[in-house]
């Protein structure tokens, strides 16, 4: 089972409405993605905190239906 890029973006957008999101399917298999996310909510947070916020937004799908996600996060 895999997760569609649109579903990943939707979950992230629900949590970070102001976010600019770019999702790339790295292997074409729906299991290995790279995501670039820019949101004001990342301001003042460490990179680890930012990534934890994104993982929380994915509502437990990371490591399950979503096998691998390379993250790049930033504040505007």
N, C-alpha and C positions, 0 to 999 in steps of 0.2 A: 504494500500500500504506500502511496506517495501523497504529497501535498502540492497543490497547484500554486504557482507564483501569485496568482490573483488572491488566493486565500491567505497567503502569508501577508501580502500587502494590506488586505482588508483588516486582519487582526491587528496589525501594527497601527493602521490608521484609526481604528477604534480607540486605541489607547493614547495615540499621539495625533490628534486631529490636525495640528499645524505642520505635520511632518512632510518633508519631501522624501520620497521613497523610490529607490531603484533596485529592482530584483533581477538577478541574472541566473539562469539555469546553467551551471558550470559543465555538467556532463550530458545534458539532454535527457536525463532519466527521471526528472521530477523528484530526485532525492538529494541532490547536491547543489546548493544555491549560495550566491553571494548577495548580500544586501547592504546598500548604502543608505543610511537614514540620517537626515538632518532635522533636528527639532530643538526649539527653544528650551524644552524641558530638560535637555542634557546640560544646560549651562550650569557651571559650578560643580558638576559631578565628575568623578573619576571615570576612566574608560571602563573599568570593571563594573562600576555602578550603572553606567549607561547600558552596557551589554546585559546586565541582570534585569534592567527595566524592559528591554526588548524581549528577553526570554520569558518574563512574566506576562507580557502582552500576547505571547504565543500560546498561552493557556495550556501548558503541559504537552504540547505537540512536539517540542524539541526532544530528539532522542527516540521518538515513537514514529509517527507517520512522517515526520521531518527528520531525516537522518543527519544531514550536515548543513550548517549555515555559517558561512564566513561573514562576520559583521564588521562594518566600518561605520562608526557613529560620530556625529559632531553637532555642536551647537552652531547656529547661523552666525 
